[in-house]
Structures are given as C-alpha cells and as structure tokens.
Amino acid sequence: MNSIVCETIGGPHQQVDEQELDALVARKLGEVPLDGAKVVLVIPDGTRSCPLPLLLRTMHRHLIDRAGELTAVIALGTHSYMEPDEIARMVGASAEGDPEAAVKAAYPGMRIVNHEWADPDMLVNVGTIPGSRIAELSEGRLEQDAPIVINRHVVESDYAIVVGPVFPHEVVGISGGNKYFIPGVASQEFIDMTHWVGALITSYSIIGTTGITPVRAMINEGAALIPTTRLALCLVVQSGSGEIEAAAFGTAEDAWAASAAIAAETHVNYVDEPFQRVISCMPTRYEDIWTAAKGFYKLEPAVADGGEVVIYAPHVTEVSETHHEIYDIGYHCRDYFVKQWDKFSHIHWGVLAHSTHLRGQGTYDADTGEEKLRLRVTLATQIPREVCESINLGYLDPDEIDLEALAAEEGTVVIPNAGEILYRVRD
C-alpha cells in the first residue's frame, strides 16, 4: 500500500515529545492493513545516535497485536555483526544475566536480528539493474550490471518499515530512507558500487546534498525491486541529546524527503572563516576508524587548504575489524586510485571509497607518482604510530593531548561529539 500520505510533525529546532510521536505512529499505522501481516522493522546499528528504545517501544506497542509476525533487522550494511549484549544496550534492554532474554522480555513477540550480510543463505536476489541504466543514474560514472541482493527477512515480509534518523552523509548526501535498505540490508556488491560512485563525486561535493544525488538515484532504483511495501518513520534527532526535532511517516521516499529538508537546516553549522586545525572528538559509538572517520567527513568542507583534522578517539584500537584490505592500500585521494585503476580495481570498491573519503581532496601525478593532498589527517587513537604512518595518516599520542589547552590555541578548534553535524564555510 504505497498510497499512504506522508505526515510530518515537528520541524527545525523544535521538539517532538513521546505523546506526539505515539499519536503519529498510531495514526499512520492505522491507515495500513497490517492485521496478520509479516512486518519487518529496519533499524540503525549502534553508529547512529537516536532514541532507539523509545522508537522501538512505540512501534512494538502498535504492531505486536496486529502483525502476524514481527522482526527488527539491524541495518549493518557491511559493519561488524552486533553481539547480544551490544544489541541489548542499543534497544534499551540491558540487564544483568542473559542479554537475549532481556531483549525478549522488553519486546515480547518480536525478534531483533543482525543483517547477516556475509551469509549467502540470508540474502535474496530481487533483480538486476542493467548497466545502461546504471550509467544513466550515475551520470556516466559507471556502467555495469547491478544485481540487487537483499536480506531475506525484508524480502519475505509484507511490510518493511524503516525506523531511524537522517543525517548529512558522505556517500549519498543525506542518509536515511531507502538507504536503510541499500546499503543497510543489502549485499556487498551493490554497496561497493554505490559507495564508489559517491567516491568519484567526492564526499566534499556530495555531503549534505538534499536532492536526489546519483547515489540516491541508484539506491532508490534498487530498493524499488524489493517485492514488499516499503514505509518509513524518518526522524531528525538533535545530535548528542537524542531529542527528536521532527518525525515523518510515509513511503520510504516521501518520509526521507521531508526529513532531509529539515536535517539540512538543523545538522549543518556554518562558520565565517575556515578552520586551520580541528580536533574531532569521537563518541564511543564509533568503535573503529571505519566509522569514526565521520569526524573527518563532517569537517572537511570547513578546513582551510593545508589544514589538519585530528580524529581524537582514544577508545579506538583498530582501523576495521572486517575490511582488512585498508591496511594494505592505506588512505589516498580519489585520483590515486582512478589513475592506477589496473592496480586497484580488484579491491572491494567500498574499501577504496572509504579510503578516499577519509583522505579527502587531492591530486595524483601518474608520471611522477606524486600525491598532493589538501589536508593532513591525524589519528589520536590506540592505533600505533607505525600503523598510522603505514596507511598514510599522521599520529598523535592520545595520552599527551590536553583538549582544554588545545581549545585555547589560536587556529585550533575542538569539536565535541563529532561525526553527525556537518560544518561548512558560509558562502
């Protein structure tokens, strides 16, 4: 039933309380013939900040007595699978003892499962986007057939409802909506394709864009092949506090569009002069550099040529648990890979994209082998100096960093709770 009319409550810098949210969910779910249906909620993993326990409790309350079967799938993309204790904490079911039992007690009758992207038995091919169409959608950047392979729970449901926040995003422009399906519950191949198209455009150019970017167009095309009704409860959440500023319920496309416009107002900070040096303080929800790199993405547009971004994450001990290729290729600008494509094309394109996103803008001269990078990127983590240098990043000992002293230095700015708010220089 894709005719549901999108409804939005709240707005930029407003606050939506629990009762208003409950009433919105009750109204919109009341318009959908859910009785006896197989319903899947597609929810964020631990790298997105939002009041997920409140959202899940609300959806569970209005669905459990109507749906014939109710499952929540964690949209991991290709992030590491979440452990039972991590899931319990994320959904507000933390308790001593058995975390799985705690989740079942908090949400009786509803399963909460990882998107098992590495298990072929949990994935279903729902169709293929021809290479010619990919060329159109990507505006000529890529021409290759794209099999769309999606989580089995989602494909075999009657209704798949996205429940999660939207933020400025380095690959797609503004996250959320159908992005919870692709890459959220998709296979690695198409994830890699969309991320590489985003890398070809560059994070600097695409991040914070509210319209249908080439990557969003590819995602929407792939999501349309999923043989289930796709709905969404999209939210704009105040970073750090978890307060809901706005919520939109409708089709995955309409709810995203309504929320993206609000996020572009509330999640972008403009500065009058570019920063020279930024210390991005990363919350513990970012467990590795693969995710903590958002501390660079969100600051890159606001840093002057020759400046530096320091990712301060003393809790981080590794670059990536699942994508070990990054240790082999290191971090480089887009042209470093494009101009040596024969050497790197066999690497997962999503890994190449992550590399370029964190290293930012630059140039590469294939004749001389010289790479010139616009900014310096430094890690202040538990990752050793020799590893940082081997992957083309700088190193600082986090134990020797005094954030208060750095904040007082001329030319240095310390950004607390980095990773979700985009910074730009005022035009």
C-alpha positions as CSV (number, residue, x, y, z in Angstrom):
1,M,0.0,0.0,0.0
2,N,2.2,2.8,-1.3
3,S,-0.6,5.4,-1.4
4,I,0.0,6.3,2.3
5,V,0.2,10.1,2.6
6,C,3.3,11.3,4.4
7,E,2.7,13.3,7.6
8,T,5.4,15.3,9.4
9,I,5.4,16.6,12.9
10,G,7.9,19.0,14.5
11,G,10.4,21.0,12.5
12,P,13.8,22.7,12.6
13,H,15.0,23.1,16.2
14,Q,11.6,22.1,17.6
15,Q,11.0,19.2,20.0
16,V,8.6,16.3,19.5
17,D,7.6,14.6,22.7
18,E,6.7,11.0,23.3
19,Q,3.0,11.5,23.2
20,E,3.2,13.3,19.8
21,L,5.3,10.6,18.4
22,D,3.0,7.9,19.7
23,A,0.0,9.7,18.1
24,L,1.7,10.0,14.7
25,V,2.6,6.3,14.7
26,A,-0.9,5.3,15.7
27,R,-2.5,7.4,13.0
28,K,-0.2,6.3,10.2
29,L,-0.1,2.6,11.1
30,G,-3.9,2.8,11.4
31,E,-4.0,3.6,7.7
32,V,-2.2,0.4,6.7
33,P,-3.9,-3.1,6.6
34,L,-1.3,-4.8,8.8
35,D,-3.6,-7.4,10.5
36,G,-1.9,-10.8,10.2
37,A,0.9,-9.4,8.0
38,K,4.5,-10.2,8.2
39,V,6.2,-7.0,9.3
40,V,9.9,-6.1,9.4
41,L,11.3,-3.0,11.0
42,V,14.7,-1.9,9.6
43,I,16.6,-0.2,12.4
44,P,20.0,1.5,12.7
45,D,23.0,0.0,14.3
46,G,25.0,1.5,17.1
47,T,26.8,4.1,15.0
48,R,23.7,6.3,14.7
49,S,22.5,8.3,17.6
50,C,18.8,8.3,18.2
51,P,16.3,7.4,21.0
52,L,16.0,3.9,19.5
53,P,14.4,2.3,22.7
54,L,11.6,4.9,22.5
55,L,11.1,4.3,18.8
56,L,11.1,0.6,19.1
57,R,8.8,0.6,22.1
58,T,6.4,2.8,20.2
59,M,6.4,0.7,17.1
60,H,6.2,-2.6,19.1
61,R,3.2,-1.3,21.1
62,H,1.2,-0.5,17.9
63,L,2.2,-3.6,15.9
64,I,2.5,-6.6,18.2
65,D,-1.2,-7.2,18.5
66,R,-1.8,-6.7,14.7
67,A,1.2,-8.2,12.9
68,G,1.2,-11.9,12.3
69,E,5.0,-11.9,12.6
70,L,7.2,-9.0,13.8
71,T,11.0,-8.8,13.3
72,A,13.5,-6.0,13.6
73,V,16.6,-6.2,11.3
74,I,19.6,-4.2,12.2
75,A,20.8,-2.3,9.1
76,L,24.5,-3.1,9.4
77,G,25.5,-2.6,5.7
78,T,28.9,-4.3,6.0
79,H,29.6,-3.2,9.6
80,S,30.5,-5.9,12.1
81,Y,27.7,-8.0,13.5
82,M,26.5,-6.7,16.8
83,E,26.9,-9.0,19.8
84,P,23.9,-9.9,22.0
85,D,25.0,-7.6,24.8
86,E,25.5,-4.7,22.3
87,I,22.0,-5.2,20.9
88,A,20.5,-5.3,24.4
89,R,22.1,-2.0,25.3
90,M,21.2,-0.4,22.0
91,V,17.5,-1.2,22.3
92,G,17.3,-0.3,26.0
93,A,17.0,-3.9,27.3
94,S,20.3,-4.0,29.2
95,A,20.2,-6.3,32.2
96,E,22.5,-8.5,34.2
97,G,22.5,-12.1,33.0
98,D,21.3,-13.2,29.6
99,P,21.1,-10.3,27.2
100,E,19.0,-12.3,24.7
101,A,16.4,-13.0,27.4
102,A,16.4,-9.3,28.4
103,V,15.6,-8.3,24.8
104,K,12.8,-10.9,24.6
105,A,11.4,-9.6,27.9
106,A,11.5,-6.0,26.7
107,Y,9.9,-6.7,23.3
108,P,7.8,-9.9,23.7
109,G,6.9,-11.5,20.4
110,M,9.4,-9.5,18.3
111,R,12.8,-10.8,17.1
112,I,15.7,-8.5,16.8
113,V,18.4,-9.8,14.4
114,N,21.6,-8.7,12.7
115,H,21.6,-8.2,8.9
116,E,23.8,-11.2,8.2
117,W,25.4,-9.7,5.0
118,A,28.2,-12.3,4.9
119,D,25.8,-15.3,4.9
120,P,24.5,-16.1,1.3
121,D,21.6,-18.1,2.8
122,M,20.2,-14.9,4.4
123,L,20.3,-12.9,1.1
124,V,17.9,-13.0,-1.9
125,N,18.4,-11.7,-5.4
126,V,15.4,-9.5,-6.3
127,G,16.5,-8.4,-9.7
128,T,19.2,-6.6,-11.7
129,I,19.6,-3.0,-12.8
130,P,21.1,-3.1,-16.3
131,G,24.5,-1.4,-16.9
132,S,22.9,1.0,-19.3
133,R,20.6,2.2,-16.6
134,I,23.4,2.4,-14.0
135,A,25.2,4.7,-16.5
136,E,22.1,7.0,-16.6
137,L,21.7,7.0,-12.8
138,S,25.4,7.6,-12.1
139,E,25.6,10.3,-14.8
140,G,28.1,8.3,-16.8
141,R,30.4,7.5,-13.9
142,L,29.8,3.7,-14.0
143,E,28.3,1.3,-16.5
144,Q,27.9,-2.2,-15.1
145,D,25.0,-4.6,-14.3
146,A,24.0,-4.3,-10.7
147,P,22.4,-7.4,-9.1
148,I,20.2,-6.3,-6.2
149,V,20.6,-8.8,-3.3
150,I,18.6,-8.0,-0.1
151,N,18.2,-9.5,3.4
152,R,15.8,-12.5,3.3
153,H,13.7,-11.2,6.2
154,V,13.0,-8.0,4.3
155,V,12.3,-9.6,1.0
156,E,9.9,-12.2,2.5
157,S,7.9,-9.6,4.5
158,D,4.6,-8.0,3.6
159,Y,5.7,-4.6,5.0
160,A,9.2,-3.3,5.6
161,I,9.3,-0.2,7.8
162,V,12.4,1.9,8.2
163,V,12.7,3.4,11.7
164,G,15.7,5.7,12.1
165,P,17.3,9.1,11.8
166,V,18.6,11.1,8.9
167,F,22.0,13.0,8.9
168,P,24.3,14.6,6.3
169,H,26.1,11.7,4.7
170,E,29.4,11.4,2.8
171,V,28.2,8.9,0.2
172,V,24.6,9.7,-0.5
173,G,24.2,13.4,0.6
174,I,21.6,12.9,3.3
175,S,21.2,9.5,4.9
176,G,18.1,7.6,5.8
177,G,15.0,6.4,3.8
178,N,15.9,3.8,1.2
179,K,19.5,3.9,2.4
180,Y,18.3,1.6,5.2
181,F,17.6,-1.0,2.5
182,I,20.7,-0.2,0.4
183,P,23.3,-0.4,1.8
184,G,21.6,-1.2,5.2
185,V,20.3,-4.7,4.4
186,A,21.9,-5.3,1.0
187,S,24.9,-7.5,-0.1
188,Q,28.4,-6.1,-0.5
189,E,28.5,-5.9,-4.3
190,F,25.9,-3.2,-4.8
191,I,27.0,-1.4,-1.6
192,D,30.5,-1.2,-3.2
193,M,29.1,0.2,-6.4
194,T,27.1,2.9,-4.8
195,H,30.0,3.9,-2.5
196,W,32.4,4.0,-5.4
197,V,30.1,6.4,-7.3
198,G,30.0,8.5,-4.2
199,A,33.8,8.5,-4.1
200,L,34.1,9.5,-7.7
201,I,31.8,12.5,-7.0
202,T,33.8,13.0,-3.7
203,S,32.5,13.4,-0.2
204,Y,33.4,17.1,-0.2
205,S,31.0,17.7,-3.1
206,I,28.1,15.4,-2.1
207,I,27.8,15.6,1.7
208,G,24.8,17.4,2.9
209,T,23.0,17.5,-0.5
210,T,19.3,17.2,0.0
211,G,18.2,16.4,-3.6
212,I,18.3,13.1,-5.5
213,T,22.1,12.6,-5.9
214,P,23.3,10.0,-8.4
215,V,24.0,7.7,-5.4
216,R,20.5,8.2,-4.0
217,A,19.1,7.6,-7.5
218,M,20.9,4.2,-7.7
219,I,19.7,3.3,-4.2
220,N,16.0,4.2,-5.0
221,E,16.2,2.2,-8.2
222,G,17.5,-0.8,-6.3
223,A,15.0,-0.5,-3.5
224,A,12.1,-0.4,-5.9
225,L,12.9,-4.0,-6.9
226,I,12.2,-5.2,-3.3
227,P,8.9,-7.1,-3.5
228,T,7.4,-5.7,-0.3
229,T,5.7,-2.5,0.7
230,R,8.3,0.0,1.9
231,L,7.4,2.5,4.5
232,A,9.4,4.7,6.8
233,L,9.4,6.6,10.1
234,C,12.2,9.1,9.5
235,L,13.5,11.3,12.3
236,V,15.6,14.4,12.7
237,V,17.4,13.9,16.0
238,Q,19.4,16.5,17.9
239,S,22.9,15.2,18.0
240,G,24.1,14.4,21.4
241,S,20.9,14.8,23.3
242,G,18.7,12.3,21.4
243,E,15.8,14.7,21.4
244,I,13.5,14.4,18.4
245,E,13.2,17.6,16.4
246,A,10.9,16.2,13.7
247,A,9.4,12.9,12.5
248,A,7.9,12.0,9.2
249,F,5.9,8.8,8.4
250,G,5.1,7.8,4.9
251,T,6.6,5.9,2.0
252,A,10.4,5.5,2.2
253,E,10.8,8.2,-0.4
254,D,8.4,10.8,0.9
255,A,9.3,10.4,4.6
256,W,13.0,10.7,3.7
257,A,12.5,13.8,1.6
258,A,10.5,15.6,4.3
259,S,13.1,14.8,7.0
260,A,16.1,15.5,4.8
261,A,15.0,19.1,4.2
262,I,14.8,19.6,8.0
263,A,18.2,17.9,8.7
264,A,19.8,20.3,6.2
265,E,18.7,23.1,8.4
266,T,19.5,21.6,11.8
267,H,22.5,19.5,11.1
268,V,24.7,21.9,9.2
269,N,26.8,24.6,11.1
270,Y,28.2,27.5,9.1
271,V,31.4,29.2,10.0
272,D,32.6,32.6,8.8
273,E,36.3,31.6,8.3
274,P,37.8,28.1,7.5
275,F,39.4,26.3,10.4
276,Q,43.2,25.7,10.4
277,R,43.2,22.8,12.7
278,V,40.3,20.7,14.0
279,I,40.2,18.2,16.9
280,S,37.2,15.9,16.2
281,C,36.3,14.2,19.4
282,M,34.6,11.0,18.6
283,P,31.9,9.3,20.8
284,T,32.4,5.7,21.8
285,R,29.6,4.6,19.4
286,Y,32.3,4.8,16.7
287,E,34.3,1.7,17.5
288,D,36.9,1.8,14.8
289,I,38.2,4.2,12.2
290,W,35.9,2.8,9.6
291,T,33.1,4.5,11.4
292,A,35.0,7.2,13.4
293,A,36.2,8.6,10.0
294,K,32.9,10.6,10.1
295,G,34.8,13.0,12.3
296,F,36.8,13.9,9.1
297,Y,33.9,13.8,6.6
298,K,31.8,16.3,8.5
299,L,34.7,18.8,9.0
300,E,36.5,18.6,5.7
301,P,34.4,21.3,3.9
302,A,35.2,23.8,6.7
303,V,39.0,23.3,6.9
304,A,41.4,25.6,5.0
305,D,43.9,24.3,2.4
306,G,46.9,22.9,4.2
307,G,44.9,22.5,7.4
308,E,44.7,19.4,9.7
309,V,41.9,17.3,11.1
310,V,42.8,15.2,14.1
311,I,40.4,12.3,14.9
312,Y,40.6,12.1,18.7
313,A,39.2,8.7,19.7
314,P,41.3,7.2,22.5
315,H,39.0,4.2,22.7
316,V,39.7,3.1,19.1
317,T,42.2,0.2,18.7
318,E,41.9,-0.7,15.0
319,V,41.0,0.6,11.6
320,S,38.5,-2.0,10.7
321,E,37.6,-5.5,12.1
322,T,36.0,-6.6,8.8
323,H,37.8,-4.7,6.0
324,H,41.4,-5.6,6.3
325,E,42.3,-4.5,2.8
326,I,42.5,-1.0,4.1
327,Y,45.8,-1.9,5.9
328,D,47.2,-2.9,2.5
329,I,46.1,0.1,0.4
330,G,46.2,2.8,3.0
331,Y,44.4,6.2,2.6
332,H,44.7,8.2,-0.6
333,C,42.7,10.7,-2.7
334,R,40.4,9.6,-5.4
335,D,42.8,10.2,-8.3
336,Y,45.4,8.0,-6.7
337,F,43.1,5.0,-7.4
338,V,41.5,6.2,-10.6
339,K,44.9,6.8,-12.3
340,Q,46.1,3.4,-11.2
341,W,42.9,1.5,-11.8
342,D,44.5,-1.6,-13.1
343,K,46.4,-1.9,-9.8
344,F,43.4,-1.4,-7.5
345,S,40.2,-2.4,-9.4
346,H,40.2,-5.9,-7.7
347,I,39.9,-4.3,-4.2
348,H,36.4,-4.0,-2.9
349,W,35.2,-0.7,-4.2
350,G,33.7,0.2,-0.8
351,V,37.1,-0.1,0.7
352,L,38.6,2.2,-2.0
353,A,35.7,4.6,-1.4
354,H,36.3,4.7,2.4
355,S,40.0,5.4,1.7
356,T,39.2,8.4,-0.4
357,H,36.6,9.7,1.9
358,L,38.9,9.9,4.8
359,R,41.9,11.3,2.9
360,G,39.8,14.0,1.2
361,Q,40.6,16.1,-1.8
362,G,43.9,15.8,-3.6
363,T,45.7,15.1,-6.9
364,Y,47.9,12.3,-8.2
365,D,50.5,12.5,-11.0
366,A,50.8,9.1,-12.6
367,D,54.1,10.0,-14.3
368,T,55.9,11.1,-11.2
369,G,54.0,9.1,-8.6
370,E,53.4,12.3,-6.6
371,E,50.3,12.6,-4.5
372,K,49.3,16.0,-3.2
373,L,46.7,16.2,-0.5
374,R,44.7,19.2,0.5
375,L,44.6,18.4,4.2
376,R,46.6,16.5,6.8
377,V,44.7,13.7,8.6
378,T,46.0,12.6,12.0
379,L,44.8,9.8,14.3
380,A,44.9,10.2,18.1
381,T,43.9,6.6,19.0
382,Q,45.4,3.4,20.3
383,I,46.5,2.5,16.8
384,P,50.3,2.6,16.9
385,R,52.4,5.2,15.2
386,E,53.9,2.7,12.7
387,V,50.5,1.5,11.6
388,C,49.2,5.1,11.1
389,E,52.2,6.0,9.1
390,S,52.0,2.8,7.0
391,I,48.4,3.7,6.0
392,N,49.4,7.3,5.1
393,L,47.9,9.0,8.2
394,G,49.6,11.1,10.9
395,Y,49.9,10.0,14.6
396,L,49.4,11.7,17.9
397,D,49.6,10.0,21.3
398,P,46.1,10.5,22.8
399,D,47.5,10.4,26.3
400,E,49.5,13.5,25.6
401,I,46.5,15.5,24.3
402,D,45.1,18.2,26.6
403,L,41.8,19.2,24.9
404,E,41.3,22.3,27.1
405,A,44.8,23.6,26.2
406,L,44.2,22.8,22.5
407,A,40.9,24.7,22.5
408,A,42.7,27.8,23.8
409,E,45.3,27.7,21.0
410,E,44.9,30.2,18.2
411,G,43.9,28.4,15.0
412,T,42.7,25.3,16.7
413,V,39.1,24.3,17.3
414,V,37.9,21.3,19.4
415,I,34.6,19.8,18.2
416,P,32.9,17.6,20.9
417,N,30.5,14.8,19.8
418,A,31.8,15.0,16.3
419,G,30.6,12.8,13.4
420,E,27.0,13.9,12.9
421,I,26.9,17.7,12.4
422,L,28.3,18.9,9.1
423,Y,30.5,22.1,9.1
424,R,30.7,24.4,6.1
425,V,32.2,27.8,5.5
426,R,29.5,30.4,4.9
427,D,29.2,31.2,1.3
